[in-house]
Amino acid sequence: MALARAREQSPLRRGRLVEALRAGSIAGALGTMEASCFIRANTKLMPVALVPEVHLHLAEESLPIWQKTEEELGRMNVPPPYWAFAWAGGQALARYLLDNPAVVAGRRVLDLGSGSGLVAIAAAKAGAAHVLAADIDAYALAAIGLNAGANGVAIGTTPDDVLAGPAPTFDVVLIGDLFYERPLAERVLAFAVAARAGGATVLAGDPGRSYFPHDRFWQVAQYSVPVTRDLEDAEIKRTAVWRLDAG
């Protein structure tokens, strides 16, 4: 559960990686091994439990992949490798999109904090006209590219911190399991509210994280998501998909 504790309780650390990337070249930040080669060497392509239509490069254990990521970057306290796991909120949201393709079919979609790209891939498979996966972690961007290719879909990516500026114009904004730390949750909610005010549909997948703003969303679906005790506090997480209220 070390990774789960980091996701729920640690200070926001993703900013450290993006600062490093902005301070120097991505190649320097990633060290000697290309991110895609690192991912292939340390993960296994496998179907996602709740979304078996999608195959992802996933780690089989949390601590080894985290330690190897630190070794590859050549420093300690790097962001946890969120991209190496199919988190409960992302699984639920991906399942919902595949079961309800009309939500994204023919529409422009933004996947926030995309991680492995699971939700973005599901949106593409459901017929979205364009999907942009946003993540500030360079490893995540590499994982998204590999996973999109493995699933035969085209997904755009951006390393920009989209939360830092005005909400870009998209028809649908997807949020898979991002309400696990207060500072991040506050930024995500502000972005989501701005996107909703601009006319976007905003959907979130959340398994009851500490900082999910239930009073701003209404539930549209619920799933029992198989996860691992290495990541969570139970082997099955009751996880809901939520739509942001217009109010």
Short mmCIF file of the C-alpha atoms (twelve columns), coordinates in Angstrom:
data_MODEL
# 
_entry.id   MODEL 
# 
loop_
_atom_site.group_PDB 
_atom_site.id 
_atom_site.type_symbol 
_atom_site.label_atom_id 
_atom_site.label_alt_id 
_atom_site.label_comp_id 
_atom_site.label_asym_id 
_atom_site.label_seq_id 
_atom_site.Cartn_x 
_atom_site.Cartn_y 
_atom_site.Cartn_z 
_atom_site.pdbx_PDB_model_num 
ATOM 1   C CA . MET A 1   0.000   0.000  0.000   1 
ATOM 2   C CA . ALA A 2   3.018   2.304  -0.121  1 
ATOM 3   C CA . LEU A 3   1.964   3.818  -3.437  1 
ATOM 4   C CA . ALA A 4   -1.594  4.284  -2.220  1 
ATOM 5   C CA . ARG A 5   -0.320  6.141  0.838   1 
ATOM 6   C CA . ALA A 6   1.813   8.335  -1.399  1 
ATOM 7   C CA . ARG A 7   -1.209  9.060  -3.587  1 
ATOM 8   C CA . GLU A 8   -3.384  9.983  -0.605  1 
ATOM 9   C CA . GLN A 9   -1.030  11.577 1.896   1 
ATOM 10  C CA . SER A 10  2.261   12.851 0.464   1 
ATOM 11  C CA . PRO A 11  2.959   16.519 -0.335  1 
ATOM 12  C CA . LEU A 12  2.305   17.325 -3.970  1 
ATOM 13  C CA . ARG A 13  5.438   16.130 -5.717  1 
ATOM 14  C CA . ARG A 14  4.618   16.110 -9.399  1 
ATOM 15  C CA . GLY A 15  5.734   19.724 -9.603  1 
ATOM 16  C CA . ARG A 16  9.305   18.674 -8.838  1 
ATOM 17  C CA . LEU A 17  9.544   16.642 -12.014 1 
ATOM 18  C CA . VAL A 18  8.071   19.312 -14.241 1 
ATOM 19  C CA . GLU A 19  10.484  21.840 -12.739 1 
ATOM 20  C CA . ALA A 20  13.361  19.519 -13.597 1 
ATOM 21  C CA . LEU A 21  12.096  19.104 -17.135 1 
ATOM 22  C CA . ARG A 22  11.746  22.844 -17.603 1 
ATOM 23  C CA . ALA A 23  15.185  23.468 -16.115 1 
ATOM 24  C CA . GLY A 24  16.912  21.166 -18.610 1 
ATOM 25  C CA . SER A 25  16.272  18.813 -21.471 1 
ATOM 26  C CA . ILE A 26  13.850  15.929 -21.201 1 
ATOM 27  C CA . ALA A 27  16.622  13.609 -22.329 1 
ATOM 28  C CA . GLY A 28  18.789  14.734 -19.418 1 
ATOM 29  C CA . ALA A 29  15.956  14.331 -16.929 1 
ATOM 30  C CA . LEU A 30  15.240  10.830 -18.064 1 
ATOM 31  C CA . GLY A 31  18.862  9.669  -17.794 1 
ATOM 32  C CA . THR A 32  20.542  7.191  -20.074 1 
ATOM 33  C CA . MET A 33  17.611  4.970  -20.941 1 
ATOM 34  C CA . GLU A 34  14.787  6.202  -23.126 1 
ATOM 35  C CA . ALA A 35  11.529  6.289  -21.190 1 
ATOM 36  C CA . SER A 36  9.798   3.956  -23.614 1 
ATOM 37  C CA . CYS A 37  12.589  1.367  -23.285 1 
ATOM 38  C CA . PHE A 38  12.444  1.665  -19.506 1 
ATOM 39  C CA . ILE A 39  8.693   1.086  -19.524 1 
ATOM 40  C CA . ARG A 40  8.926   -1.950 -21.802 1 
ATOM 41  C CA . ALA A 41  11.672  -3.444 -19.625 1 
ATOM 42  C CA . ASN A 42  9.867   -2.948 -16.313 1 
ATOM 43  C CA . THR A 43  6.205   -3.535 -17.088 1 
ATOM 44  C CA . LYS A 44  4.021   -6.164 -18.685 1 
ATOM 45  C CA . LEU A 45  1.371   -5.580 -21.346 1 
ATOM 46  C CA . MET A 46  -1.837  -6.912 -19.817 1 
ATOM 47  C CA . PRO A 47  -5.620  -6.384 -19.892 1 
ATOM 48  C CA . VAL A 48  -7.164  -4.004 -17.363 1 
ATOM 49  C CA . ALA A 49  -9.345  -5.798 -14.820 1 
ATOM 50  C CA . LEU A 50  -12.584 -3.841 -15.281 1 
ATOM 51  C CA . VAL A 51  -11.799 -2.875 -18.872 1 
ATOM 52  C CA . PRO A 52  -10.355 -6.001 -20.538 1 
ATOM 53  C CA . GLU A 53  -10.835 -4.420 -23.961 1 
ATOM 54  C CA . VAL A 54  -7.853  -2.222 -23.099 1 
ATOM 55  C CA . HIS A 55  -4.302  -3.517 -22.637 1 
ATOM 56  C CA . LEU A 56  -1.727  -1.439 -20.773 1 
ATOM 57  C CA . HIS A 57  1.946   -1.664 -19.875 1 
ATOM 58  C CA . LEU A 58  1.526   -2.164 -16.119 1 
ATOM 59  C CA . ALA A 59  3.828   -2.896 -13.210 1 
ATOM 60  C CA . GLU A 60  3.115   -6.058 -11.252 1 
ATOM 61  C CA . GLU A 61  4.362   -4.549 -7.967  1 
ATOM 62  C CA . SER A 62  4.508   -0.961 -6.736  1 
ATOM 63  C CA . LEU A 63  7.767   -0.534 -4.829  1 
ATOM 64  C CA . PRO A 64  10.143  -2.153 -7.363  1 
ATOM 65  C CA . ILE A 65  8.957   0.068  -10.233 1 
ATOM 66  C CA . TRP A 66  9.131   3.167  -8.009  1 
ATOM 67  C CA . GLN A 67  12.686  2.314  -6.930  1 
ATOM 68  C CA . LYS A 68  13.742  1.630  -10.511 1 
ATOM 69  C CA . THR A 69  12.254  4.950  -11.605 1 
ATOM 70  C CA . GLU A 70  14.338  6.744  -8.976  1 
ATOM 71  C CA . GLU A 71  17.437  4.869  -10.098 1 
ATOM 72  C CA . GLU A 72  16.811  5.701  -13.740 1 
ATOM 73  C CA . LEU A 73  16.360  9.399  -12.975 1 
ATOM 74  C CA . GLY A 74  19.374  9.315  -10.686 1 
ATOM 75  C CA . ARG A 75  17.684  10.956 -7.719  1 
ATOM 76  C CA . MET A 76  15.382  10.252 -4.812  1 
ATOM 77  C CA . ASN A 77  11.846  11.425 -4.020  1 
ATOM 78  C CA . VAL A 78  10.631  11.431 -7.605  1 
ATOM 79  C CA . PRO A 79  6.883   11.378 -8.208  1 
ATOM 80  C CA . PRO A 80  5.353   7.912  -7.764  1 
ATOM 81  C CA . PRO A 81  4.917   6.070  -11.084 1 
ATOM 82  C CA . TYR A 82  1.166   6.602  -11.341 1 
ATOM 83  C CA . TRP A 83  1.438   5.731  -15.035 1 
ATOM 84  C CA . ALA A 84  2.340   2.104  -14.188 1 
ATOM 85  C CA . PHE A 85  -1.008  1.227  -12.602 1 
ATOM 86  C CA . ALA A 86  -4.703  1.172  -13.521 1 
ATOM 87  C CA . TRP A 87  -6.224  3.112  -10.627 1 
ATOM 88  C CA . ALA A 88  -9.795  2.477  -9.521  1 
ATOM 89  C CA . GLY A 89  -11.162 5.861  -10.595 1 
ATOM 90  C CA . GLY A 90  -9.643  5.546  -14.042 1 
ATOM 91  C CA . GLN A 91  -10.954 2.010  -14.487 1 
ATOM 92  C CA . ALA A 92  -14.496 3.047  -13.565 1 
ATOM 93  C CA . LEU A 93  -14.437 6.086  -15.853 1 
ATOM 94  C CA . ALA A 94  -13.020 4.055  -18.744 1 
ATOM 95  C CA . ARG A 95  -15.714 1.400  -18.266 1 
ATOM 96  C CA . TYR A 96  -18.400 4.068  -18.258 1 
ATOM 97  C CA . LEU A 97  -17.157 5.582  -21.520 1 
ATOM 98  C CA . LEU A 98  -17.030 2.243  -23.299 1 
ATOM 99  C CA . ASP A 99  -20.513 1.368  -22.046 1 
ATOM 100 C CA . ASN A 100 -21.870 4.830  -22.940 1 
ATOM 101 C CA . PRO A 101 -19.967 5.867  -26.087 1 
ATOM 102 C CA . ALA A 102 -22.416 8.652  -26.933 1 
ATOM 103 C CA . VAL A 103 -20.863 10.684 -24.115 1 
ATOM 104 C CA . VAL A 104 -17.696 11.231 -26.158 1 
ATOM 105 C CA . ALA A 105 -18.468 10.066 -29.709 1 
ATOM 106 C CA . GLY A 106 -17.528 12.739 -32.231 1 
ATOM 107 C CA . ARG A 107 -16.394 15.131 -29.499 1 
ATOM 108 C CA . ARG A 108 -13.111 16.780 -28.474 1 
ATOM 109 C CA . VAL A 109 -11.906 15.246 -25.228 1 
ATOM 110 C CA . LEU A 110 -9.305  16.244 -22.629 1 
ATOM 111 C CA . ASP A 111 -8.020  13.636 -20.156 1 
ATOM 112 C CA . LEU A 112 -6.467  15.351 -17.122 1 
ATOM 113 C CA . GLY A 113 -3.545  13.701 -15.329 1 
ATOM 114 C CA . SER A 114 -3.760  10.880 -17.818 1 
ATOM 115 C CA . GLY A 115 -1.131  8.602  -16.244 1 
ATOM 116 C CA . SER A 116 -1.210  5.345  -18.194 1 
ATOM 117 C CA . GLY A 117 -3.636  6.825  -20.724 1 
ATOM 118 C CA . LEU A 118 -6.386  4.358  -19.780 1 
ATOM 119 C CA . VAL A 119 -9.232  6.887  -19.807 1 
ATOM 120 C CA . ALA A 120 -7.956  8.607  -22.948 1 
ATOM 121 C CA . ILE A 121 -7.723  5.247  -24.729 1 
ATOM 122 C CA . ALA A 122 -11.271 4.376  -23.694 1 
ATOM 123 C CA . ALA A 123 -12.490 7.732  -25.036 1 
ATOM 124 C CA . ALA A 124 -10.746 7.096  -28.350 1 
ATOM 125 C CA . LYS A 125 -12.194 3.590  -28.563 1 
ATOM 126 C CA . ALA A 126 -15.642 5.041  -27.830 1 
ATOM 127 C CA . GLY A 127 -15.381 7.247  -30.910 1 
ATOM 128 C CA . ALA A 128 -14.087 10.623 -29.717 1 
ATOM 129 C CA . ALA A 129 -13.092 12.878 -32.599 1 
ATOM 130 C CA . HIS A 130 -9.917  14.015 -30.841 1 
ATOM 131 C CA . VAL A 131 -8.374  13.069 -27.505 1 
ATOM 132 C CA . LEU A 132 -5.654  15.009 -25.711 1 
ATOM 133 C CA . ALA A 133 -3.971  13.321 -22.743 1 
ATOM 134 C CA . ALA A 134 -2.349  15.809 -20.356 1 
ATOM 135 C CA . ASP A 135 0.329   14.797 -17.859 1 
ATOM 136 C CA . ILE A 136 3.407   16.615 -16.548 1 
ATOM 137 C CA . ASP A 137 5.321   13.349 -15.983 1 
ATOM 138 C CA . ALA A 138 7.536   12.508 -18.970 1 
ATOM 139 C CA . TYR A 139 7.325   8.801  -18.157 1 
ATOM 140 C CA . ALA A 140 3.539   9.035  -18.300 1 
ATOM 141 C CA . LEU A 141 3.694   10.616 -21.735 1 
ATOM 142 C CA . ALA A 142 5.903   7.789  -22.948 1 
ATOM 143 C CA . ALA A 143 3.544   5.223  -21.396 1 
ATOM 144 C CA . ILE A 144 0.543   6.856  -23.052 1 
ATOM 145 C CA . GLY A 145 2.239   6.619  -26.425 1 
ATOM 146 C CA . LEU A 146 3.087   2.954  -25.949 1 
ATOM 147 C CA . ASN A 147 -0.359  2.093  -24.619 1 
ATOM 148 C CA . ALA A 148 -2.168  3.973  -27.370 1 
ATOM 149 C CA . GLY A 149 -0.155  2.067  -29.952 1 
ATOM 150 C CA . ALA A 150 -0.871  -1.251 -28.249 1 
ATOM 151 C CA . ASN A 151 -4.603  -0.496 -28.469 1 
ATOM 152 C CA . GLY A 152 -4.590  0.818  -32.014 1 
ATOM 153 C CA . VAL A 153 -5.780  4.343  -31.237 1 
ATOM 154 C CA . ALA A 154 -4.361  7.820  -31.848 1 
ATOM 155 C CA . ILE A 155 -4.040  10.120 -28.839 1 
ATOM 156 C CA . GLY A 156 -2.429  13.537 -28.608 1 
ATOM 157 C CA . THR A 157 -0.328  14.326 -25.553 1 
ATOM 158 C CA . THR A 158 0.889   17.448 -23.784 1 
ATOM 159 C CA . PRO A 159 3.419   17.907 -20.963 1 
ATOM 160 C CA . ASP A 160 1.959   21.306 -20.084 1 
ATOM 161 C CA . ASP A 161 0.408   21.928 -16.691 1 
ATOM 162 C CA . VAL A 162 -3.001  22.725 -18.147 1 
ATOM 163 C CA . LEU A 163 -4.318  23.515 -14.665 1 
ATOM 164 C CA . ALA A 164 -2.070  26.574 -14.552 1 
ATOM 165 C CA . GLY A 165 -3.905  28.514 -17.249 1 
ATOM 166 C CA . PRO A 166 -7.391  29.132 -18.619 1 
ATOM 167 C CA . ALA A 167 -9.350  25.999 -19.358 1 
ATOM 168 C CA . PRO A 168 -8.811  25.112 -23.040 1 
ATOM 169 C CA . THR A 169 -11.808 24.515 -25.255 1 
ATOM 170 C CA . PHE A 170 -12.962 20.895 -25.171 1 
ATOM 171 C CA . ASP A 171 -16.369 19.280 -25.358 1 
ATOM 172 C CA . VAL A 172 -15.601 16.762 -22.594 1 
ATOM 173 C CA . VAL A 173 -13.122 16.887 -19.712 1 
ATOM 174 C CA . LEU A 174 -12.278 13.583 -18.016 1 
ATOM 175 C CA . ILE A 175 -10.812 13.305 -14.507 1 
ATOM 176 C CA . GLY A 176 -9.670  9.842  -13.446 1 
ATOM 177 C CA . ASP A 177 -8.814  9.612  -9.734  1 
ATOM 178 C CA . LEU A 178 -7.161  12.997 -9.137  1 
ATOM 179 C CA . PHE A 179 -8.728  14.055 -5.840  1 
ATOM 180 C CA . TYR A 180 -6.193  12.370 -3.564  1 
ATOM 181 C CA . GLU A 181 -4.308  15.470 -2.321  1 
ATOM 182 C CA . ARG A 182 -5.821  18.770 -1.212  1 
ATOM 183 C CA . PRO A 183 -3.675  21.177 -3.308  1 
ATOM 184 C CA . LEU A 184 -4.171  19.135 -6.461  1 
ATOM 185 C CA . ALA A 185 -7.886  18.599 -5.756  1 
ATOM 186 C CA . GLU A 186 -8.457  22.329 -5.379  1 
ATOM 187 C CA . ARG A 187 -6.705  23.071 -8.672  1 
ATOM 188 C CA . VAL A 188 -8.544  20.300 -10.496 1 
ATOM 189 C CA . LEU A 189 -11.918 21.486 -9.211  1 
ATOM 190 C CA . ALA A 190 -11.245 25.091 -10.212 1 
ATOM 191 C CA . PHE A 191 -10.244 23.937 -13.701 1 
ATOM 192 C CA . ALA A 192 -13.290 21.667 -13.949 1 
ATOM 193 C CA . VAL A 193 -15.684 24.434 -12.902 1 
ATOM 194 C CA . ALA A 194 -14.186 26.782 -15.502 1 
ATOM 195 C CA . ALA A 195 -14.459 24.102 -18.190 1 
ATOM 196 C CA . ARG A 196 -18.073 23.426 -17.225 1 
ATOM 197 C CA . ALA A 197 -18.856 27.141 -17.381 1 
ATOM 198 C CA . GLY A 198 -17.416 27.108 -20.892 1 
ATOM 199 C CA . GLY A 199 -19.881 24.415 -21.932 1 
ATOM 200 C CA . ALA A 200 -17.863 21.235 -21.429 1 
ATOM 201 C CA . THR A 201 -19.223 18.046 -19.934 1 
ATOM 202 C CA . VAL A 202 -17.006 17.153 -16.967 1 
ATOM 203 C CA . LEU A 203 -16.843 13.551 -15.743 1 
ATOM 204 C CA . ALA A 204 -14.792 12.178 -12.855 1 
ATOM 205 C CA . GLY A 205 -14.043 8.664  -11.684 1 
ATOM 206 C CA . ASP A 206 -13.421 8.479  -7.934  1 
ATOM 207 C CA . PRO A 207 -13.286 5.628  -5.364  1 
ATOM 208 C CA . GLY A 208 -13.911 7.835  -2.342  1 
ATOM 209 C CA . ARG A 209 -10.646 9.782  -2.163  1 
ATOM 210 C CA . SER A 210 -10.298 12.156 0.745   1 
ATOM 211 C CA . TYR A 211 -10.706 15.391 -1.190  1 
ATOM 212 C CA . PHE A 212 -13.403 14.533 -3.701  1 
ATOM 213 C CA . PRO A 213 -16.005 17.368 -3.645  1 
ATOM 214 C CA . HIS A 214 -19.198 15.326 -3.543  1 
ATOM 215 C CA . ASP A 215 -21.341 18.422 -3.200  1 
ATOM 216 C CA . ARG A 216 -20.304 19.653 -6.649  1 
ATOM 217 C CA . PHE A 217 -20.983 16.411 -8.563  1 
ATOM 218 C CA . TRP A 218 -23.836 14.005 -9.068  1 
ATOM 219 C CA . GLN A 219 -23.358 10.277 -9.527  1 
ATOM 220 C CA . VAL A 220 -24.096 8.645  -12.876 1 
ATOM 221 C CA . ALA A 221 -22.709 5.128  -12.351 1 
ATOM 222 C CA . GLN A 222 -21.021 2.890  -9.817  1 
ATOM 223 C CA . TYR A 223 -18.727 -0.117 -10.214 1 
ATOM 224 C CA . SER A 224 -16.939 -2.706 -8.107  1 
ATOM 225 C CA . VAL A 225 -13.381 -2.333 -9.320  1 
ATOM 226 C CA . PRO A 226 -10.789 -5.104 -8.814  1 
ATOM 227 C CA . VAL A 227 -7.533  -3.618 -7.530  1 
ATOM 228 C CA . THR A 228 -4.503  -4.876 -5.656  1 
ATOM 229 C CA . ARG A 229 -3.838  -4.540 -1.944  1 
ATOM 230 C CA . ASP A 230 -0.420  -3.272 -2.942  1 
ATOM 231 C CA . LEU A 231 -2.172  -0.084 -4.085  1 
ATOM 232 C CA . GLU A 232 -5.376  0.157  -2.090  1 
ATOM 233 C CA . ASP A 233 -6.947  -0.784 1.241   1 
ATOM 234 C CA . ALA A 234 -9.184  -3.460 -0.297  1 
ATOM 235 C CA . GLU A 235 -9.172  -5.858 -3.235  1 
ATOM 236 C CA . ILE A 236 -12.476 -4.436 -4.518  1 
ATOM 237 C CA . LYS A 237 -13.087 -0.677 -4.516  1 
ATOM 238 C CA . ARG A 238 -16.604 0.659  -4.847  1 
ATOM 239 C CA . THR A 239 -15.977 3.408  -7.358  1 
ATOM 240 C CA . ALA A 240 -18.369 5.936  -8.839  1 
ATOM 241 C CA . VAL A 241 -18.455 8.016  -11.991 1 
ATOM 242 C CA . TRP A 242 -19.618 11.564 -11.374 1 
ATOM 243 C CA . ARG A 243 -20.793 14.452 -13.562 1 
ATOM 244 C CA . LEU A 244 -20.013 18.022 -12.505 1 
ATOM 245 C CA . ASP A 245 -23.126 19.988 -11.643 1 
ATOM 246 C CA . ALA A 246 -23.795 23.088 -13.704 1 
ATOM 247 C CA . GLY A 247 -24.405 25.132 -10.555 1 
# 
